[in-house]
Amino acid sequence: MGQYFDNDNLPSKIRSYSCFIRDKKYIFNVDIGVFSKSGLDFGTRLLLENINLDNIEKNVLDLGCGYGPVGVFFASYGFNVDMVDVNKRALHLSKMNLEENKVHANVFYSDCYKNVEKKYSCIVVNPPIRAGKKVVEEMCLNSINYLDDNGYIYIVIRKDMGGKSLFEKLSKIYKESKIIIKKSGYIVICCEKCWQFICVVLLINFVDIINWSDVWGEY
């Protein structure tokens, strides 16, 4: 799992590749010790090509940004983007790739949401499956605490590598949860944070824990 965490001792061999995403050309620098160093991975492409950009207001969090294709993509459309990762080499590459593509974003170190201090209209996650179920669920399920009301989270994940169970868990947290595309074993999940639904869930939980004998007394 070195590509997700500490890879300072790995050799470095930076190379670049170019690709088109939604008819825009991008150039990305990649290196040993980061995910998908051979080129844009299928899951990320599927995610970016199927996100509804019109639903997103302004602030975007690229959680687990890797070398930065998601953050660079959103920055190229004028969004305010924060890009975070635990892989310091990936963060360095993200900064290189922002400069390479002449766009701006805020890049900083964070283990999941630990250094994230604000809320976003959209969070985008291509979770590192090999980092383990606990990390994947922390990234995806805890997203609701970092979204604006009516904000969205988009997730791409392989269906047979936890995608099905993750979607079921997300559906219990988010009122609006759907799979927007399935292709080649991957699914792209979109969930919307509806504040009315959160209020109802909190009310139900509150009702469940009330000791009604205490409330009514002797009546």
Backbone as CSV, one residue per row, in Angstrom:
resi,resn,N_x,N_y,N_z,CA_x,CA_y,CA_z,C_x,C_y,C_z
1,MET,0.820,-1.206,0.000,0.000,0.000,0.000,0.861,1.266,0.000
2,GLY,2.139,1.128,-0.365,3.025,2.264,-0.313,2.572,3.435,-1.157
3,GLN,1.902,3.159,-2.274,1.488,4.252,-3.146,0.476,5.163,-2.482
4,TYR,-0.169,4.711,-1.412,-1.165,5.522,-0.732,-0.603,6.271,0.458
5,PHE,0.522,5.837,0.957,1.025,6.430,2.187,2.472,6.899,2.010
6,ASP,3.406,6.326,2.717,4.786,6.802,2.721,5.575,6.155,1.589
7,ASN,5.982,6.959,0.613,6.781,6.410,-0.481,8.052,7.222,-0.708
8,ASP,8.531,7.880,0.340,9.708,8.737,0.215,10.948,7.956,-0.201
9,ASN,10.988,6.656,0.118,12.181,5.872,-0.179,12.162,5.250,-1.571
10,LEU,11.076,5.422,-2.304,10.994,4.870,-3.652,11.782,5.731,-4.631
11,PRO,12.372,5.107,-5.659,13.040,5.912,-6.687,12.014,6.754,-7.443
12,SER,12.490,7.818,-8.053,11.604,8.700,-8.812,11.947,8.627,-10.296
13,LYS,10.908,8.517,-11.113,11.094,8.504,-12.563,9.880,9.172,-13.203
14,ILE,9.882,10.484,-13.172,8.735,11.248,-13.666,8.649,11.162,-15.185
15,ARG,7.443,10.904,-15.659,7.154,10.929,-17.096,5.836,11.657,-17.290
16,SER,5.544,12.055,-18.486,4.301,12.769,-18.756,3.517,12.072,-19.856
17,TYR,2.219,12.286,-19.842,1.358,11.796,-20.908,0.267,12.833,-21.144
18,SER,-0.324,12.791,-22.302,-1.428,13.697,-22.622,-2.678,12.885,-22.906
19,CYS,-3.833,13.494,-22.636,-5.101,12.822,-22.906,-6.191,13.866,-23.085
20,PHE,-7.286,13.430,-23.652,-8.456,14.284,-23.796,-9.544,13.809,-22.837
21,ILE,-10.156,14.760,-22.132,-11.317,14.479,-21.286,-12.378,15.498,-21.655
22,ARG,-13.514,15.032,-22.139,-14.585,15.929,-22.597,-14.054,16.954,-23.604
23,ASP,-13.278,16.468,-24.546,-12.771,17.294,-25.655,-11.750,18.339,-25.241
24,LYS,-11.299,18.314,-23.982,-10.216,19.187,-23.556,-8.936,18.368,-23.422
25,LYS,-7.831,18.944,-23.855,-6.556,18.243,-23.758,-5.840,18.601,-22.457
26,TYR,-5.313,17.581,-21.805,-4.575,17.752,-20.558,-3.225,17.052,-20.666
27,ILE,-2.260,17.566,-19.922,-0.945,16.931,-19.806,-0.709,16.627,-18.330
28,PHE,-0.357,15.389,-18.036,-0.142,14.983,-16.649,1.239,14.375,-16.460
29,ASN,1.886,14.784,-15.372,3.140,14.175,-14.948,2.835,13.084,-13.927
30,VAL,3.455,11.941,-14.086,3.235,10.808,-13.187,4.595,10.271,-12.736
31,ASP,4.554,9.415,-11.722,5.810,8.917,-11.170,5.579,7.562,-10.509
32,ILE,6.668,6.889,-10.220,6.618,5.665,-9.430,6.026,5.993,-8.060
33,GLY,5.183,5.100,-7.548,4.631,5.298,-6.213,3.321,6.051,-6.173
34,VAL,2.708,6.291,-7.352,1.379,6.891,-7.389,0.456,5.994,-8.202
35,PHE,-0.828,6.119,-7.933,-1.815,5.280,-8.598,-1.911,5.624,-10.085
36,SER,-1.965,4.578,-10.911,-2.193,4.694,-12.348,-1.131,5.544,-13.041
37,LYS,0.114,5.196,-12.816,1.215,5.958,-13.410,1.348,5.731,-14.914
38,SER,0.639,4.730,-15.441,0.735,4.450,-16.878,-0.177,5.325,-17.714
39,GLY,-1.103,6.032,-17.083,-2.031,6.881,-17.826,-3.345,7.022,-17.075
40,LEU,-4.268,7.796,-17.638,-5.557,8.016,-16.973,-6.307,6.698,-16.847
41,ASP,-6.663,6.341,-15.623,-7.316,5.052,-15.403,-8.775,5.101,-15.845
42,PHE,-9.314,3.928,-16.143,-10.664,3.813,-16.681,-11.706,4.400,-15.738
43,GLY,-11.565,4.118,-14.433,-12.551,4.589,-13.466,-12.620,6.099,-13.401
44,THR,-11.461,6.759,-13.355,-11.442,8.220,-13.309,-12.044,8.819,-14.568
45,ARG,-11.714,8.257,-15.720,-12.308,8.757,-16.971,-13.821,8.592,-16.946
46,LEU,-14.295,7.427,-16.530,-15.735,7.183,-16.476,-16.411,8.186,-15.548
47,LEU,-15.796,8.465,-14.423,-16.325,9.424,-13.447,-16.424,10.824,-14.051
48,LEU,-15.334,11.297,-14.620,-15.288,12.668,-15.122,-16.185,12.881,-16.336
49,GLU,-16.356,11.852,-17.118,-17.172,11.999,-18.321,-18.665,11.908,-18.033
50,ASN,-19.016,11.556,-16.795,-20.437,11.397,-16.479,-20.921,12.292,-15.337
51,ILE,-20.065,13.136,-14.805,-20.483,14.094,-13.788,-21.292,15.217,-14.433
52,ASN,-22.378,15.586,-13.784,-23.187,16.712,-14.250,-22.616,18.003,-13.667
53,LEU,-21.840,18.697,-14.443,-21.173,19.913,-13.962,-22.169,21.032,-13.662
54,ASP,-23.318,20.996,-14.301,-24.310,22.061,-14.105,-24.905,22.048,-12.697
55,ASN,-24.851,20.904,-12.016,-25.418,20.801,-10.666,-24.478,21.317,-9.576
56,ILE,-23.229,21.559,-9.939,-22.210,21.918,-8.954,-22.051,23.424,-8.916
57,GLU,-22.100,23.988,-7.714,-22.069,25.440,-7.601,-20.650,26.003,-7.757
58,LYS,-19.769,25.781,-6.805,-18.457,26.428,-6.913,-17.323,25.633,-6.298
59,ASN,-17.455,25.265,-4.997,-16.334,24.665,-4.281,-16.320,23.149,-4.421
60,VAL,-15.164,22.603,-4.806,-15.025,21.166,-5.047,-13.850,20.628,-4.242
61,LEU,-14.041,19.465,-3.627,-12.968,18.767,-2.923,-12.600,17.504,-3.697
62,ASP,-11.358,17.420,-4.108,-10.808,16.207,-4.715,-10.125,15.436,-3.593
63,LEU,-10.836,14.458,-3.059,-10.372,13.711,-1.885,-9.570,12.497,-2.319
64,GLY,-8.288,12.453,-1.912,-7.402,11.402,-2.401,-7.016,11.703,-3.834
65,CYS,-6.444,12.882,-4.034,-6.288,13.428,-5.382,-5.263,12.707,-6.248
66,GLY,-4.343,11.933,-5.629,-3.307,11.307,-6.444,-2.487,12.374,-7.153
67,TYR,-2.138,12.118,-8.416,-1.338,13.103,-9.159,-2.201,14.217,-9.746
68,GLY,-3.543,14.154,-9.524,-4.358,15.330,-9.751,-5.269,15.434,-10.947
69,PRO,-5.574,14.355,-11.682,-6.425,14.535,-12.867,-7.812,15.090,-12.562
70,VAL,-8.406,14.678,-11.445,-9.751,15.157,-11.100,-9.714,16.647,-10.761
71,GLY,-8.792,17.032,-9.883,-8.695,18.427,-9.489,-8.349,19.343,-10.648
72,VAL,-7.428,18.915,-11.495,-7.052,19.703,-12.670,-8.255,19.863,-13.600
73,PHE,-8.995,18.789,-13.791,-10.198,18.833,-14.639,-11.182,19.878,-14.131
74,PHE,-11.516,19.835,-12.848,-12.480,20.785,-12.295,-11.942,22.216,-12.332
75,ALA,-10.656,22.381,-12.045,-10.068,23.717,-12.094,-10.134,24.298,-13.503
76,SER,-10.036,23.439,-14.506,-10.080,23.919,-15.894,-11.467,24.423,-16.286
77,TYR,-12.477,24.082,-15.484,-13.828,24.573,-15.721,-14.188,25.739,-14.787
78,GLY,-13.207,26.246,-14.072,-13.406,27.436,-13.268,-13.895,27.214,-11.855
79,PHE,-13.914,25.978,-11.377,-14.338,25.705,-10.006,-13.217,26.039,-9.019
80,ASN,-13.600,26.373,-7.784,-12.633,26.520,-6.695,-12.351,25.137,-6.124
81,VAL,-11.135,24.672,-6.251,-10.815,23.274,-5.963,-9.789,23.161,-4.843
82,ASP,-10.073,22.267,-3.883,-9.091,21.812,-2.907,-8.723,20.375,-3.256
83,MET,-7.430,20.077,-3.226,-6.950,18.733,-3.560,-6.146,18.213,-2.371
84,VAL,-6.529,17.057,-1.834,-5.854,16.530,-0.647,-5.462,15.068,-0.848
85,ASP,-4.390,14.672,-0.175,-3.909,13.288,-0.243,-2.960,13.057,0.923
86,VAL,-2.683,11.769,1.208,-1.677,11.420,2.214,-0.329,11.111,1.571
87,ASN,-0.316,11.018,0.256,0.888,10.677,-0.492,1.598,11.969,-0.900
88,LYS,2.741,12.250,-0.267,3.435,13.514,-0.511,3.944,13.618,-1.945
89,ARG,4.332,12.501,-2.522,4.775,12.529,-3.915,3.611,12.880,-4.833
90,ALA,2.431,12.355,-4.517,1.243,12.673,-5.303,0.911,14.161,-5.203
91,LEU,1.054,14.731,-4.015,0.784,16.160,-3.839,1.752,17.005,-4.666
92,HIS,3.013,16.602,-4.687,4.008,17.316,-5.498,3.626,17.248,-6.979
93,LEU,3.220,16.082,-7.439,2.819,15.924,-8.838,1.565,16.735,-9.149
94,SER,0.640,16.793,-8.192,-0.575,17.584,-8.395,-0.233,19.046,-8.640
95,LYS,0.706,19.561,-7.855,1.119,20.950,-8.043,1.784,21.137,-9.403
96,MET,2.593,20.173,-9.805,3.217,20.226,-11.127,2.156,20.228,-12.225
97,ASN,1.142,19.398,-12.053,0.139,19.256,-13.106,-0.807,20.446,-13.188
98,LEU,-1.041,21.105,-12.072,-1.800,22.352,-12.117,-1.042,23.395,-12.928
99,GLU,0.247,23.494,-12.662,1.073,24.452,-13.403,1.167,24.059,-14.875
100,GLU,1.322,22.776,-15.121,1.429,22.270,-16.502,0.207,22.626,-17.336
101,ASN,-0.957,22.562,-16.690,-2.200,22.817,-17.408,-2.725,24.241,-17.221
102,LYS,-1.910,25.072,-16.559,-2.209,26.506,-16.399,-3.544,26.752,-15.696
103,VAL,-3.755,26.024,-14.605,-4.951,26.209,-13.775,-4.516,26.297,-12.317
104,HIS,-5.443,26.715,-11.450,-5.099,26.911,-10.038,-6.008,26.080,-9.139
105,ALA,-5.425,25.535,-8.072,-6.181,24.858,-7.007,-5.340,24.899,-5.737
106,ASN,-5.986,24.619,-4.618,-5.306,24.573,-3.327,-4.965,23.119,-3.012
107,VAL,-3.680,22.817,-2.867,-3.221,21.439,-2.651,-2.629,21.332,-1.249
108,PHE,-3.124,20.369,-0.464,-2.557,20.212,0.880,-2.697,18.786,1.388
109,TYR,-1.868,18.470,2.364,-1.839,17.131,2.964,-3.034,16.948,3.887
110,SER,-3.708,15.803,3.770,-4.772,15.455,4.709,-5.027,13.956,4.655
111,ASP,-5.095,13.354,5.827,-5.480,11.954,5.957,-7.002,11.924,6.012
112,CYS,-7.623,11.545,4.910,-9.073,11.685,4.735,-9.470,13.139,5.010
113,TYR,-10.319,13.396,6.007,-10.821,14.755,6.226,-10.122,15.487,7.373
114,LYS,-9.047,14.933,7.897,-8.466,15.465,9.129,-8.037,16.923,9.025
115,ASN,-7.547,17.351,7.875,-7.116,18.741,7.706,-8.085,19.554,6.863
116,VAL,-9.257,18.996,6.619,-10.286,19.701,5.841,-11.131,20.524,6.810
117,GLU,-11.259,21.814,6.537,-11.882,22.714,7.510,-13.110,23.436,6.976
118,LYS,-13.605,23.075,5.823,-14.795,23.740,5.299,-15.681,22.740,4.579
119,LYS,-16.794,23.244,4.053,-17.742,22.403,3.334,-17.729,22.744,1.847
120,TYR,-18.232,21.815,1.061,-18.120,21.918,-0.390,-19.458,21.645,-1.067
121,SER,-19.593,22.170,-2.261,-20.783,21.852,-3.052,-20.624,20.511,-3.746
122,CYS,-19.390,20.023,-3.842,-19.155,18.706,-4.448,-17.874,18.097,-3.905
123,ILE,-17.945,16.806,-3.578,-16.772,16.020,-3.209,-16.649,14.892,-4.226
124,VAL,-15.435,14.665,-4.710,-15.206,13.629,-5.717,-14.182,12.639,-5.174
125,VAL,-14.526,11.341,-5.274,-13.670,10.306,-4.685,-13.520,9.119,-5.638
126,ASN,-12.279,8.759,-5.900,-11.952,7.470,-6.510,-11.164,6.733,-5.435
127,PRO,-11.864,6.033,-4.531,-11.218,5.546,-3.301,-10.140,4.497,-3.558
128,PRO,-9.066,4.533,-2.767,-7.971,3.563,-2.906,-8.360,2.228,-2.268
129,ILE,-8.873,1.339,-3.060,-9.401,0.067,-2.552,-8.360,-0.692,-1.742
130,ARG,-7.123,-0.671,-2.198,-6.080,-1.431,-1.505,-5.715,-0.842,-0.146
131,ALA,-6.189,0.362,0.135,-5.948,0.948,1.462,-6.844,0.316,2.514
132,GLY,-7.878,-0.420,2.072,-8.733,-1.130,3.008,-10.119,-0.537,3.152
133,LYS,-11.037,-1.376,3.606,-12.448,-1.000,3.737,-12.642,0.185,4.677
134,LYS,-11.908,0.212,5.770,-12.069,1.286,6.749,-11.767,2.649,6.132
135,VAL,-10.692,2.732,5.357,-10.318,3.989,4.715,-11.352,4.383,3.674
136,VAL,-11.775,3.423,2.855,-12.763,3.694,1.812,-14.056,4.222,2.417
137,GLU,-14.523,3.590,3.478,-15.782,4.024,4.095,-15.628,5.372,4.788
138,GLU,-14.481,5.638,5.378,-14.240,6.947,5.986,-14.325,8.042,4.923
139,MET,-13.726,7.804,3.782,-13.733,8.788,2.703,-15.138,9.032,2.167
140,CYS,-15.909,7.962,2.054,-17.219,8.066,1.392,-18.355,8.383,2.362
141,LEU,-18.439,7.672,3.469,-19.575,7.826,4.378,-19.488,9.105,5.200
142,ASN,-18.282,9.538,5.515,-18.117,10.755,6.314,-18.267,12.026,5.482
143,SER,-18.453,11.855,4.190,-18.563,12.997,3.273,-19.718,13.922,3.631
144,ILE,-20.776,13.370,4.200,-21.967,14.178,4.476,-21.664,15.329,5.435
145,ASN,-20.647,15.174,6.274,-20.268,16.222,7.221,-19.471,17.354,6.573
146,TYR,-19.094,17.159,5.317,-18.274,18.157,4.628,-18.931,18.674,3.347
147,LEU,-20.217,18.417,3.223,-20.971,18.914,2.077,-21.909,20.035,2.487
148,ASP,-22.054,21.021,1.621,-23.092,22.022,1.797,-24.457,21.355,1.650
149,ASP,-25.506,22.006,2.176,-26.862,21.525,1.903,-27.072,21.492,0.395
150,ASN,-27.645,20.401,-0.077,-27.859,20.163,-1.507,-26.554,19.993,-2.280
151,GLY,-25.482,19.635,-1.550,-24.222,19.310,-2.204,-24.207,17.858,-2.659
152,TYR,-23.214,17.529,-3.478,-23.137,16.195,-4.080,-21.804,15.534,-3.770
153,ILE,-21.844,14.204,-3.658,-20.611,13.424,-3.690,-20.704,12.471,-4.878
154,TYR,-19.613,12.401,-5.638,-19.492,11.450,-6.739,-18.380,10.470,-6.398
155,ILE,-18.673,9.185,-6.581,-17.718,8.124,-6.256,-17.653,7.149,-7.418
156,VAL,-16.455,6.751,-7.808,-16.306,5.658,-8.768,-15.623,4.501,-8.044
157,ILE,-16.164,3.310,-8.248,-15.651,2.134,-7.541,-16.057,0.887,-8.316
158,ARG,-15.267,-0.153,-8.208,-15.640,-1.419,-8.854,-16.773,-2.064,-8.052
159,LYS,-17.773,-2.535,-8.763,-18.940,-3.127,-8.106,-18.556,-4.342,-7.280
160,ASP,-17.626,-5.168,-7.793,-17.263,-6.407,-7.104,-16.146,-6.206,-6.073
161,MET,-15.765,-4.954,-5.837,-14.744,-4.666,-4.822,-15.293,-3.711,-3.772
162,GLY,-16.524,-3.988,-3.356,-17.150,-3.215,-2.294,-18.149,-2.181,-2.758
163,GLY,-18.314,-2.029,-4.073,-19.213,-1.008,-4.592,-20.671,-1.215,-4.216
164,LYS,-21.122,-2.454,-4.270,-22.521,-2.745,-3.968,-22.856,-2.439,-2.515
165,SER,-22.042,-2.919,-1.584,-22.309,-2.690,-0.156,-22.131,-1.215,0.205
166,LEU,-21.172,-0.546,-0.451,-20.969,0.874,-0.188,-22.199,1.669,-0.611
167,PHE,-22.760,1.333,-1.753,-23.956,2.040,-2.219,-25.114,1.842,-1.251
168,GLU,-25.262,0.645,-0.712,-26.333,0.378,0.252,-26.155,1.226,1.511
169,LYS,-24.919,1.376,1.972,-24.658,2.188,3.164,-24.880,3.669,2.888
170,LEU,-24.470,4.124,1.717,-24.691,5.519,1.347,-26.171,5.845,1.252
171,SER,-26.963,4.881,0.794,-28.405,5.090,0.630,-29.109,5.293,1.966
172,LYS,-28.501,4.824,3.049,-29.073,5.025,4.379,-28.728,6.405,4.937
173,ILE,-27.714,7.034,4.371,-27.270,8.350,4.829,-27.858,9.461,3.967
174,TYR,-27.894,9.214,2.670,-28.358,10.209,1.710,-29.726,9.816,1.159
175,LYS,-30.644,10.754,1.146,-31.973,10.488,0.579,-31.867,10.233,-0.913
176,GLU,-31.089,11.082,-1.593,-30.931,10.959,-3.041,-29.620,10.239,-3.338
177,SER,-29.711,8.950,-3.607,-28.533,8.154,-3.953,-28.849,7.345,-5.197
178,LYS,-27.970,7.422,-6.175,-28.221,6.676,-7.405,-26.905,6.288,-8.075
179,ILE,-26.990,5.240,-8.858,-25.869,4.828,-9.695,-26.126,5.424,-11.075
180,ILE,-25.267,6.334,-11.496,-25.548,7.053,-12.741,-25.022,6.334,-13.974
181,ILE,-24.065,5.421,-13.781,-23.597,4.616,-14.912,-22.903,3.366,-14.392
182,LYS,-23.039,2.285,-15.137,-22.313,1.043,-14.889,-21.584,0.695,-16.180
183,LYS,-20.308,0.360,-16.048,-19.553,0.008,-17.252,-18.294,-0.763,-16.885
184,SER,-18.115,-1.894,-17.542,-16.904,-2.711,-17.388,-16.566,-3.008,-15.935
185,GLY,-17.596,-3.269,-15.132,-17.396,-3.633,-13.738,-17.323,-2.445,-12.786
186,TYR,-17.336,-1.236,-13.316,-17.295,-0.032,-12.492,-18.686,0.578,-12.360
187,ILE,-18.919,1.246,-11.237,-20.136,2.028,-11.066,-19.744,3.436,-10.611
188,VAL,-20.517,4.413,-11.069,-20.353,5.785,-10.600,-21.578,6.130,-9.768
189,ILE,-21.353,6.445,-8.500,-22.417,6.746,-7.547,-22.521,8.251,-7.368
190,CYS,-23.752,8.738,-7.326,-23.992,10.155,-7.031,-24.978,10.244,-5.872
191,CYS,-24.620,10.984,-4.834,-25.496,11.199,-3.685,-25.648,12.694,-3.443
192,GLU,-26.864,13.109,-3.108,-27.123,14.515,-2.814,-27.510,14.667,-1.349
193,LYS,-26.924,15.663,-0.691,-27.246,15.945,0.703,-28.473,16.845,0.778
194,CYS,-29.576,16.294,1.260,-30.821,17.055,1.403,-31.028,17.342,2.882
195,TRP,-31.012,18.607,3.266,-31.092,18.944,4.689,-32.410,18.507,5.301
196,GLN,-33.499,18.470,4.493,-34.784,18.028,5.038,-34.708,16.577,5.482
197,PHE,-34.020,15.757,4.691,-33.880,14.342,5.013,-33.058,14.154,6.281
198,ILE,-31.987,14.960,6.432,-31.149,14.873,7.629,-31.973,15.194,8.869
199,CYS,-32.840,16.202,8.767,-33.681,16.582,9.912,-34.615,15.450,10.306
200,VAL,-35.185,14.777,9.312,-36.101,13.666,9.579,-35.361,12.524,10.262
201,VAL,-34.155,12.201,9.761,-33.358,11.123,10.365,-33.023,11.447,11.813
202,LEU,-32.618,12.690,12.078,-32.297,13.091,13.442,-33.517,13.007,14.346
203,LEU,-34.688,13.394,13.834,-35.908,13.340,14.612,-36.274,11.902,14.953
204,ILE,-36.156,11.009,13.980,-36.468,9.594,14.210,-35.550,9.014,15.277
205,ASN,-34.242,9.339,15.167,-33.284,8.837,16.158,-33.587,9.389,17.542
206,PHE,-34.013,10.654,17.603,-34.347,11.267,18.875,-35.557,10.582,19.503
207,VAL,-36.564,10.316,18.676,-37.769,9.652,19.167,-37.442,8.257,19.684
208,ASP,-36.530,7.571,18.997,-36.167,6.209,19.389,-35.525,6.140,20.764
209,ILE,-34.780,7.193,21.158,-34.040,7.110,22.415,-34.799,7.711,23.603
210,ILE,-35.946,8.316,23.311,-36.717,8.897,24.409,-37.319,7.792,25.279
211,ASN,-37.214,7.954,26.552,-37.912,7.069,27.483,-39.275,7.692,27.738
212,TRP,-40.284,7.169,27.065,-41.596,7.816,27.101,-42.233,7.767,28.483
213,SER,-41.826,6.821,29.318,-42.379,6.787,30.685,-41.921,8.014,31.466
214,ASP,-40.705,8.486,31.174,-40.214,9.695,31.826,-40.967,10.913,31.324
215,VAL,-41.308,10.914,30.039,-42.003,12.057,29.455,-43.406,12.193,29.999
216,TRP,-44.124,11.063,30.054,-45.544,11.107,30.452,-45.751,11.001,31.944
217,GLY,-44.734,10.541,32.650,-44.853,10.440,34.096,-45.988,9.495,34.491
218,GLU,-46.917,10.008,35.288,-47.987,9.146,35.803,-49.235,9.200,34.930
219,TYR,-49.197,9.955,33.835,-50.420,10.090,33.032,-50.802,8.799,32.352
